[in-house]
């Protein structure tokens, strides 16, 4: 059983930074896709960034150049560094993970992957 727990959300002024963390992904014997999603009130969920087990990443055009997704493989923590935050970035942020059979073509599969098996409860980001 995989339990993902996000942390690091908070309230910042426009132009500020936050680093979100997601603990709980222990995919030591498989390939995987991991991602950050967000959902603001009244809006659809949107993908923010994804990271594949081969290290490849992909970003939504709205955050590219401002956000960085990364993973500490020793600590098994996924991060989202968010810089130059804008009011439009305010949302509940969720991390998600999908283990895949070893040898999967993660570079092709992960970008745009949507139907993640595991996700956390979210962490709130407010930008004023």
DSSP file (Angstrom, degrees, kcal/mol; ACC not computed):
  #  RESIDUE AA STRUCTURE BP1 BP2  ACC     N-H-->O    O-->H-N    N-H-->O    O-->H-N    TCO  KAPPA ALPHA  PHI   PSI    X-CA   Y-CA   Z-CA
    1    1 A X              0   0    0      0, 0.0     2,-0.5     0, 0.0     0, 0.0   0.000 360.0 360.0 360.0 134.4    0.0    0.0    0.0
    2    2 A X        -     0   0    0     95,-0.1     2,-0.5    23,-0.0   117,-0.2  -0.926 360.0-173.6-109.9 125.5    1.3    3.4   -1.0
    3    3 A X        -     0   0    0     -2,-0.5     2,-0.4    21,-0.4   117,-0.1  -0.972   7.7-160.4-120.5 118.5    0.4    6.5    1.1
    4    4 A X        -     0   0    0     -2,-0.5   117,-0.5   115,-0.4     2,-0.5  -0.824   5.2-169.3-100.3 134.8    1.5    9.8   -0.2
    5    5 A X  E     -A   23   0A   0     18,-2.3    18,-2.4    -2,-0.4     2,-0.2  -0.973   5.7-157.5-128.5 117.4    1.7   12.8    2.1
    6    6 A X  E     +A   22   0A   0     -2,-0.5     2,-0.3    16,-0.2    16,-0.2  -0.609  18.4 163.1 -91.0 153.0    2.2   16.3    0.8
    7    7 A X  E     +A   21   0A   0     14,-2.1    14,-2.8    -2,-0.2   116,-0.1  -0.960  38.7  71.8-154.7 169.4    3.5   19.2    2.8
    8    8 A X        +     0   0    0     -2,-0.3    11,-0.3     1,-0.3    14,-0.0   0.340  59.8 134.5 103.9  -6.5    5.0   22.7    2.4
    9    9 A X        +     0   0    0     12,-0.1     2,-0.3     9,-0.1    -1,-0.3  -0.171  21.7 127.5 -68.6 170.7    2.0   24.6    1.3
   10   10 A X  E     -e  125   0B   0    114,-0.8   116,-2.9   113,-0.1     2,-0.5  -0.984  56.7 -61.3 169.2-166.5    1.2   28.0    2.7
   11   11 A X  E     +e  126   0B   0     -2,-0.3     2,-0.3   114,-0.2   116,-0.2  -0.938  51.2 163.8-113.5 126.4    0.4   31.6    2.0
   12   12 A X  E     -e  127   0B   0    114,-2.7   116,-2.3    -2,-0.5     2,-0.2  -0.916  36.3-106.7-135.8 162.2    2.9   33.8    0.2
   13   13 A X    >   -     0   0    0     -2,-0.3     3,-2.4   114,-0.2    72,-0.2  -0.550  54.1 -80.0 -83.6 155.7    2.9   37.1   -1.6
   14   14 A X  T 3  S+     0   0    0      1,-0.3    72,-0.2    -2,-0.2    -1,-0.1  -0.291 121.6  30.9 -54.2 135.4    3.1   37.3   -5.4
   15   15 A X  T 3  S+     0   0    0     70,-3.2    69,-0.6     1,-0.3    -1,-0.3   0.248  98.3 117.2  95.3 -11.9    6.7   36.8   -6.5
   16   16 A X    <   -     0   0    0     -3,-2.4    69,-2.4    69,-0.2     2,-0.3  -0.100  56.2-124.5 -82.0-176.9    7.5   34.6   -3.5
   17   17 A X        +     0   0    0     66,-0.2     2,-0.3    67,-0.2    66,-0.2  -0.922  20.6 179.7-131.7 153.1    8.5   31.0   -3.4
   18   18 A X  E     - B   0  82A   0     64,-2.2    64,-3.4    -2,-0.3     2,-0.5  -0.980  16.8-146.5-144.6 152.7    7.4   27.7   -1.8
   19   19 A X  E     - B   0  81A   0    -11,-0.3     2,-0.3    -2,-0.3    62,-0.2  -0.972  15.4-158.3-122.8 117.9    8.8   24.2   -1.9
   20   20 A X  E     - B   0  80A   0     60,-2.6    60,-2.0    -2,-0.5     2,-0.3  -0.673   6.4-159.1 -91.2 147.3    6.2   21.4   -1.7
   21   21 A X  E     -AB   7  79A   0    -14,-2.8   -14,-2.1    -2,-0.3     2,-0.4  -0.936   9.0-165.7-125.9 150.3    7.2   17.9   -0.6
   22   22 A X  E     -AB   6  78A   0     56,-2.0    56,-2.7    -2,-0.3     2,-0.3  -0.937  12.7-172.8-138.1 112.3    5.6   14.5   -1.1
   23   23 A X  E     +AB   5  77A   0    -18,-2.4   -18,-2.3    -2,-0.4    54,-0.2  -0.758  51.3  59.5-105.7 150.5    6.7   11.6    1.0
   24   24 A X        +     0   0    0     52,-0.9     2,-0.8    -2,-0.3   -21,-0.4   0.378  55.1 127.1 122.7  -4.3    5.7    8.0    0.7
   25   25 A X        +     0   0    0     51,-0.8    -1,-0.3    -3,-0.3     2,-0.2  -0.753  23.8 170.2 -89.4 111.3    6.8    6.7   -2.7
   26   26 A X        +     0   0    0     -2,-0.8     2,-1.6    -3,-0.1     3,-0.3  -0.441  13.8 150.6-118.6  57.9    8.9    3.6   -2.2
   27   27 A X        +     0   0    0     -2,-0.2     3,-0.4     1,-0.2    -2,-0.1  -0.583  10.4 146.3 -91.2  77.3    9.2    2.3   -5.7
   28   28 A X  S    S+     0   0    0     -2,-1.6    -1,-0.2     1,-0.2    -3,-0.0   0.716  71.9  38.2 -86.5 -20.5   12.5    0.6   -5.4
   29   29 A X  S    S+     0   0    0     -3,-0.3    73,-0.3     2,-0.1     2,-0.3   0.111 113.1  51.5-118.7  21.5   11.9   -2.3   -7.7
   30   30 A X  S    S-     0   0    0     -3,-0.4    71,-0.2    71,-0.1     2,-0.1  -0.963  77.5-107.8-147.9 163.4    9.9   -0.7  -10.5
   31   31 A X  E     -F  100   0B   0     69,-1.6    69,-3.6    -2,-0.3     2,-0.3  -0.441  45.2-177.9 -80.5 170.5    9.8    2.2  -12.9
   32   32 A X  E     -F   99   0B   0     67,-0.3    21,-1.9    -2,-0.1     2,-0.4  -0.996  30.6-134.7-163.1 161.2    7.3    5.0  -12.2
   33   33 A X  E     -FG  98  52B   0     65,-2.0    65,-2.6    -2,-0.3     2,-0.3  -0.969  25.7-177.0-116.1 141.6    5.7    8.2  -13.1
   34   34 A X  E     +FG  97  51B   0     17,-2.4    17,-3.3    -2,-0.4     2,-0.3  -0.971   7.3 169.2-134.9 154.5    5.2   10.9  -10.5
   35   35 A X  E     -FG  96  50B   0     61,-2.1    61,-2.3    -2,-0.3     2,-0.4  -0.984  31.5-126.5-157.6 162.6    3.5   14.2  -10.8
   36   36 A X  E     -FG  95  49B   0     13,-2.6    12,-3.0    -2,-0.3    13,-1.5  -0.980  28.6-179.2-114.1 131.8    2.1   17.3   -9.2
   37   37 A X  E     -FG  94  47B   0     57,-3.0    57,-2.6    -2,-0.4     2,-0.3  -0.801   6.8-160.3-118.2 165.7   -1.4   18.4  -10.0
   38   38 A X  E     -FG  93  46B   0      8,-2.1     8,-2.7    -2,-0.3     2,-0.4  -0.992   6.7-168.0-144.9 154.5   -3.4   21.3   -8.7
   39   39 A X  E     -F   92   0B   0     53,-2.1    53,-2.3    -2,-0.3     2,-0.3  -0.944   5.4-162.2-145.5 122.1   -7.0   22.3   -8.5
   40   40 A X    >   -     0   0    0      4,-0.4     3,-2.3    -2,-0.4    51,-0.1  -0.678  45.5 -77.8 -96.3 155.9   -8.5   25.7   -7.7
   41   41 A X  T 3  S+     0   0    0      1,-0.3    -1,-0.1    -2,-0.3     3,-0.1  -0.280 118.1   7.9 -55.5 129.7  -12.1   26.1   -6.5
   42   42 A X  T 3  S+     0   0    0      1,-0.3     2,-0.3    -3,-0.1    -1,-0.3   0.492 112.5 101.5  79.6   2.3  -14.5   25.9   -9.4
   43   43 A X  S <  S-     0   0    0     -3,-2.3    -1,-0.3     1,-0.0     2,-0.1  -0.827  74.9-104.2-119.8 158.7  -11.7   24.8  -11.8
   44   44 A X        -     0   0    0     -2,-0.3    -4,-0.4     1,-0.1     2,-0.1  -0.382  45.8 -92.4 -74.2 155.3  -10.7   21.5  -13.3
   45   45 A X        -     0   0    0     -6,-0.1     2,-0.4    -2,-0.1    -6,-0.2  -0.433  47.3-164.8 -63.8 140.6   -7.7   19.6  -12.1
   46   46 A X  E     -G   38   0B   0     -8,-2.7    -8,-2.1    -2,-0.1     2,-0.3  -0.988  20.7-117.2-133.1 143.6   -4.6   20.4  -14.1
   47   47 A X  E     +G   37   0B   0     -2,-0.4   -10,-0.2   -10,-0.2     3,-0.1  -0.574  27.1 179.4 -75.5 136.7   -1.3   18.8  -14.4
   48   48 A X  E     -     0   0B   0    -12,-3.0    12,-2.6     1,-0.4     2,-0.3   0.826  61.1 -19.7-102.9 -51.0    1.6   21.0  -13.2
   49   49 A X  E     -GH  36  59B   0    -13,-1.5   -13,-2.6    10,-0.2    -1,-0.4  -0.988  53.8-154.3-159.6 151.7    4.7   18.8  -13.7
   50   50 A X  E     -GH  35  58B   0      8,-2.4     8,-1.8    -2,-0.3     2,-0.4  -0.957   1.7-162.9-132.6 153.5    5.7   15.2  -14.1
   51   51 A X  E     -GH  34  57B   0    -17,-3.3   -17,-2.4    -2,-0.3     2,-0.2  -0.997   8.9-154.3-136.2 128.6    8.8   13.2  -13.4
   52   52 A X  E >   -G   33   0B   0      4,-2.8     3,-2.3    -2,-0.4   -19,-0.2  -0.632  32.4-109.0 -99.6 162.2    9.7    9.8  -14.8
   53   53 A X  T 3  S+     0   0    0    -21,-1.9   -20,-0.1     1,-0.3    -1,-0.1   0.646 118.4  61.8 -66.7 -13.9   12.0    7.3  -13.2
   54   54 A X  T 3  S-     0   0    0    -22,-0.2    -1,-0.3     2,-0.1     3,-0.1   0.411 122.1-106.3 -89.3   3.3   14.5    7.9  -15.9
   55   55 A X  S <  S+     0   0    0     -3,-2.3    -2,-0.1     1,-0.3     2,-0.1   0.341  73.4 140.7  92.7  -6.5   14.7   11.5  -14.7
   56   56 A X        -     0   0    0     -5,-0.1    -4,-2.8     1,-0.0    -1,-0.3  -0.431  31.3-165.5 -72.1 146.5   12.8   13.1  -17.6
   57   57 A X  E     -H   51   0B   0     -6,-0.2     2,-0.3    -2,-0.1    -6,-0.2  -0.867  13.4-166.4-129.9 160.8   10.5   15.9  -16.7
   58   58 A X  E     -H   50   0B   0     -8,-1.8    -8,-2.4    -2,-0.3     2,-0.4  -0.987   8.0-161.4-148.8 143.5    7.7   17.8  -18.2
   59   59 A X  E     -H   49   0B   0     -2,-0.3   -10,-0.2   -10,-0.2     2,-0.2  -0.930  26.2-110.5-126.8 147.4    6.0   21.0  -17.2
   60   60 A X    >>  -     0   0    0    -12,-2.6     3,-1.8    -2,-0.4     4,-1.4  -0.494  36.9-118.5 -66.1 145.5    2.7   22.7  -18.0
   61   61 A X  T 34 S+     0   0    0      1,-0.3    -1,-0.1     2,-0.2   -13,-0.1   0.774 111.2  64.2 -62.4 -24.3    3.4   25.8  -20.1
   62   62 A X  T 34 S+     0   0    0      1,-0.2    -1,-0.3     3,-0.0   -14,-0.1   0.730 115.3  28.4 -70.2 -21.1    1.9   28.0  -17.3
   63   63 A X  T X> S+     0   0    0     -3,-1.8     3,-2.5   -15,-0.2     4,-2.3   0.507  85.2 125.9-118.0  -7.6    4.7   27.0  -14.9
   64   64 A X  B 3< S+c   67   0A   0     -4,-1.4     4,-0.1     1,-0.3   -15,-0.0  -0.294  81.4  18.3 -59.3 131.8    7.6   26.2  -17.1
   65   65 A X  T 34 S+     0   0    0      2,-0.5    -1,-0.3     1,-0.0     3,-0.1   0.201 125.4  58.1  91.7 -15.8   10.6   28.3  -16.1
   66   66 A X  T <4 S+     0   0    0     -3,-2.5    17,-1.9     1,-0.2     2,-0.3   0.706  99.8  52.3-112.5 -34.3    9.2   29.0  -12.6
   67   67 A X  E  <  -cD  64  82A   0     -4,-2.3    -2,-0.5    15,-0.2     2,-0.4  -0.790  60.3-164.8-108.6 148.8    8.6   25.5  -11.1
   68   68 A X  E     - D   0  81A   0     13,-2.3    13,-2.9    -2,-0.3     2,-0.4  -0.986   5.1-157.1-134.9 124.7   11.0   22.6  -10.8
   69   69 A X  E     + D   0  80A   0     -2,-0.4     2,-0.3    11,-0.2    11,-0.2  -0.820  26.6 154.8 -97.9 138.9   10.0   19.0  -10.0
   70   70 A X  E     - D   0  79A   0      9,-1.6     9,-3.3    -2,-0.4     2,-0.4  -0.959  28.6-140.4-154.8 168.9   12.7   16.8   -8.5
   71   71 A X  E     - D   0  78A   0     -2,-0.3     2,-1.0     7,-0.2     7,-0.2  -0.993   9.8-145.8-142.3 132.3   13.1   13.7   -6.4
   72   72 A X  E  >> - D   0  77A   0      5,-2.8     4,-1.6    -2,-0.4     5,-1.6  -0.848  18.2-168.9 -91.8 102.9   15.4   12.7   -3.6
   73   73 A X  T  45S+     0   0    0     -2,-1.0    -1,-0.2     1,-0.2     5,-0.0   0.804  82.7  54.5 -69.2 -28.4   15.8    9.0   -4.3
   74   74 A X  T  45S+     0   0    0      1,-0.2    -1,-0.2    -3,-0.1    -2,-0.0   0.911 119.1  33.1 -69.8 -41.1   17.5    8.4   -1.0
   75   75 A X  T  45S-     0   0    0      2,-0.1    -2,-0.2    -3,-0.1    -1,-0.2   0.567 102.9-131.3 -90.3 -10.0   14.8   10.0    1.0
   76   76 A X  T  <5 +     0   0    0     -4,-1.6   -52,-0.9     1,-0.2   -51,-0.8   0.899  58.8 141.3  60.4  42.0   12.0    8.9   -1.4
   77   77 A X  E   < -BD  23  72A   0     -5,-1.6    -5,-2.8   -54,-0.2     2,-0.4  -0.961  43.0-149.8-119.9 132.7   10.6   12.4   -1.4
   78   78 A X  E     -BD  22  71A   0    -56,-2.7   -56,-2.0    -2,-0.4     2,-0.3  -0.828  20.0-162.5 -96.7 137.0    9.2   14.2   -4.4
   79   79 A X  E     -BD  21  70A   0     -9,-3.3    -9,-1.6    -2,-0.4     2,-0.3  -0.829  19.6-163.8-119.6 157.4    9.6   18.0   -4.5
   80   80 A X  E     -BD  20  69A   0    -60,-2.0   -60,-2.6    -2,-0.3     2,-0.6  -0.865  12.0-161.3-136.7 105.2    8.1   20.9   -6.3
   81   81 A X  E     -BD  19  68A   0    -13,-2.9   -13,-2.3    -2,-0.3     2,-0.6  -0.773  10.7-166.3 -85.6 122.0   10.1   24.1   -6.1
   82   82 A X  E     +BD  18  67A   0    -64,-3.4   -64,-2.2    -2,-0.6     2,-0.3  -0.941  10.5 174.3-117.3 115.6    7.8   27.0   -7.0
   83   83 A X        +     0   0    0    -17,-1.9   -66,-0.2    -2,-0.6   -67,-0.2  -0.750  60.1  22.5-114.5 163.9    9.3   30.4   -7.7
   84   84 A X  S    S-     0   0    0    -69,-0.6    -1,-0.2    -2,-0.3   -67,-0.2   0.902  84.1-159.3  48.7  48.8    7.8   33.7   -8.9
   85   85 A X        -     0   0    0    -69,-2.4   -70,-3.2    -3,-0.2     2,-0.3  -0.268   7.4-159.6 -63.7 143.8    4.4   32.6   -7.7
   86   86 A X    >   -     0   0    0    -72,-0.2     3,-2.5    -3,-0.1     4,-0.3  -0.843  33.0-108.7-120.1 156.4    1.4   34.4   -9.2
   87   87 A X  G >  S+     0   0    0     -2,-0.3     3,-1.5     1,-0.3    40,-0.3   0.830 118.5  64.3 -54.3 -30.3   -2.1   34.6   -7.8
   88   88 A X  G 3  S+     0   0    0      1,-0.3    -1,-0.3   -48,-0.0   -48,-0.1   0.638  91.1  65.6 -69.7 -12.2   -3.2   32.2  -10.6
   89   89 A X  G <  S+     0   0    0     -3,-2.5    -1,-0.3     2,-0.0     2,-0.2   0.568  72.5 117.1 -83.6  -8.9   -1.0   29.6   -8.9
   90   90 A X    <   +     0   0    0     -3,-1.5     2,-0.3    -4,-0.3    36,-0.2  -0.416  42.9 105.4 -64.2 127.9   -3.2   29.5   -5.9
   91   91 A X  E    S- I   0 125B   0     34,-1.5    34,-2.6    -2,-0.2     2,-0.5  -0.970  76.5 -74.2-179.2 173.1   -4.8   26.0   -5.5
   92   92 A X  E     -FI  39 124B   0    -53,-2.3   -53,-2.1    -2,-0.3     2,-0.5  -0.842  50.3-149.0 -86.4 128.4   -4.7   22.7   -3.7
   93   93 A X  E     -FI  38 123B   0     30,-2.8    30,-2.0    -2,-0.5     2,-0.4  -0.861  15.2-173.3-106.3 132.9   -1.6   20.9   -4.9
   94   94 A X  E     -F   37   0B   0    -57,-2.6   -57,-3.0    -2,-0.5     2,-0.3  -0.937  14.3-145.6-123.2 143.0   -1.6   17.1   -5.0
   95   95 A X  E     -F   36   0B   0     -2,-0.4    25,-1.8   -59,-0.2     2,-0.3  -0.806  19.6-169.6-101.7 155.4    1.2   14.7   -5.7
   96   96 A X  E     -FJ  35 119B   0    -61,-2.3   -61,-2.1    -2,-0.3     2,-0.3  -0.972   6.1-165.1-142.8 153.9    0.5   11.4   -7.6
   97   97 A X  E     -FJ  34 118B   0     21,-2.4    21,-2.0    -2,-0.3    20,-0.4  -0.999   8.2-173.0-145.8 144.2    2.4    8.3   -8.3
   98   98 A X  E     -F   33   0B   0    -65,-2.6   -65,-2.0    -2,-0.3     2,-0.2  -0.915  17.5-146.7-138.1 108.5    2.1    5.3  -10.6
   99   99 A X  E     -F   32   0B   0     -2,-0.4     2,-0.3   -67,-0.2   -67,-0.3  -0.514  21.3-168.7 -72.3 144.8    4.4    2.3  -10.4
  100  100 A X  E     -F   31   0B   0    -69,-3.6   -69,-1.6    -2,-0.2     3,-0.1  -0.933  31.3 -84.8-132.6 154.7    5.2    0.7  -13.7
  101  101 A X    >   -     0   0    0     -2,-0.3     3,-1.7   -71,-0.2   -71,-0.1  -0.286  58.0 -94.5 -58.2 142.2    6.9   -2.5  -14.7
  102  102 A X  T 3  S+     0   0    0    -73,-0.3    -1,-0.1     1,-0.3   -72,-0.0  -0.339 113.8  34.1 -59.1 135.7   10.6   -2.3  -14.8
  103  103 A X  T 3  S+     0   0    0      1,-0.3    -1,-0.3    -3,-0.1    -2,-0.1   0.451  83.2 149.6  95.6   1.7   11.7   -1.5  -18.4
  104  104 A X    <   -     0   0    0     -3,-1.7     2,-2.1     1,-0.1    -1,-0.3  -0.322  60.2-112.1 -66.7 151.8    8.7    0.6  -19.2
  105  105 A X    >>  +     0   0    0      1,-0.2     4,-2.4     2,-0.1     3,-1.0  -0.536  50.0 165.7 -82.5  73.4    9.1    3.4  -21.7
  106  106 A X  H 3>  +     0   0    0     -2,-2.1     4,-2.7     1,-0.3     5,-0.4   0.810  65.5  64.7 -67.0 -30.9    8.6    6.0  -19.0
  107  107 A X  H 34 S+     0   0    0     -3,-0.2     4,-0.4     1,-0.2    -1,-0.3   0.834 114.8  32.8 -61.9 -29.7    9.9    8.9  -21.1
  108  108 A X  H <4 S+     0   0    0     -3,-1.0    -2,-0.2     2,-0.1    -1,-0.2   0.822 122.5  47.0 -90.5 -37.4    7.0    8.3  -23.5
  109  109 A X  H  < S+     0   0    0     -4,-2.4    -3,-0.2     1,-0.1    -2,-0.2   0.880 104.4  56.4 -76.3 -38.8    4.4    7.2  -20.9
  110  110 A X  S >< S+     0   0    0     -4,-2.7     3,-2.7    -5,-0.2     2,-0.2   0.913  81.8  84.2 -71.7 -46.0    4.8    9.8  -18.2
  111  111 A X  T 3  S+     0   0    0     -5,-0.4     3,-0.1    -4,-0.4   -52,-0.0  -0.384 111.8   6.5 -58.5 124.1    4.2   13.1  -19.9
  112  112 A X  T 3  S+     0   0    0      1,-0.3    -1,-0.3    -2,-0.2    -2,-0.1   0.440  89.5 151.9  83.6  -2.2    0.5   13.6  -20.0
  113  113 A X    <   +     0   0    0     -3,-2.7    -1,-0.3     1,-0.2     3,-0.1  -0.422  11.9 167.5 -63.2 137.7   -0.2   10.6  -17.9
  114  114 A X        +     0   0    0      1,-0.1     2,-1.8    -3,-0.1    -1,-0.2   0.734  49.2  73.9-124.1 -38.3   -3.4   11.2  -16.0
  115  115 A X        -     0   0    0      2,-0.0     2,-0.1   -17,-0.0    -1,-0.1  -0.473  63.8-179.8 -92.1  68.9   -4.9    8.2  -14.3
  116  116 A X        -     0   0    0     -2,-1.8   -18,-0.2     1,-0.1     3,-0.1  -0.418  25.9-146.9 -71.9 141.5   -2.6    7.8  -11.4
  117  117 A X  S    S+     0   0    0    -20,-0.4     2,-0.4     1,-0.1   -19,-0.2   0.843  81.8  39.0 -75.2 -34.4   -3.2    5.0   -9.0
  118  118 A X  E     +J   97   0B   0    -21,-2.0   -21,-2.4  -115,-0.0     2,-0.3  -0.938  62.4 159.2-123.9 139.6   -2.0    6.8   -5.9
  119  119 A X  E     -J   96   0B   0     -2,-0.4  -115,-0.4   -23,-0.2   -23,-0.2  -0.982  28.7-121.8-150.7 160.1   -2.4   10.4   -4.8
  120  120 A X        -     0   0    0    -25,-1.8  -115,-0.2    -2,-0.3     3,-0.1  -0.174  32.4-100.1 -93.2-171.9   -2.2   12.4   -1.6
  121  121 A X        -     0   0    0   -117,-0.5  -116,-0.1     1,-0.2   -27,-0.1   0.602  66.5-120.5 -87.1 -13.5   -4.6   14.6    0.3
  122  122 A X        -     0   0    0    -27,-0.1     2,-0.4   -30,-0.1   -28,-0.2  -0.019  11.1-116.4  98.8 159.0   -3.1   17.8   -1.0
  123  123 A X  E     - I   0  93B   0    -30,-2.0   -30,-2.8  -116,-0.1     2,-0.3  -0.997  29.8-121.2-137.0 135.2   -1.5   20.9    0.4
  124  124 A X  E     - I   0  92B   0     -2,-0.4  -114,-0.8   -32,-0.2     2,-0.5  -0.561  21.2-167.3 -84.9 134.3   -3.0   24.3    0.0
  125  125 A X  E     -eI  10  91B   0    -34,-2.6   -34,-1.5    -2,-0.3     2,-0.4  -0.985   5.1-174.1-119.2 125.6   -1.1   27.1   -1.7
  126  126 A X  E     -e   11   0B   0   -116,-2.9  -114,-2.7    -2,-0.5     2,-0.5  -0.974   1.8-172.5-120.4 132.6   -2.4   30.7   -1.4
  127  127 A X  E      e   12   0B   0     -2,-0.4  -114,-0.2   -40,-0.3   -37,-0.2  -0.986 360.0 360.0-128.4 123.7   -0.8   33.6   -3.3
  128  128 A X              0   0    0   -116,-2.3  -115,-0.2    -2,-0.5    -1,-0.1   0.408 360.0 360.0-120.0 360.0   -1.9   37.2   -2.6
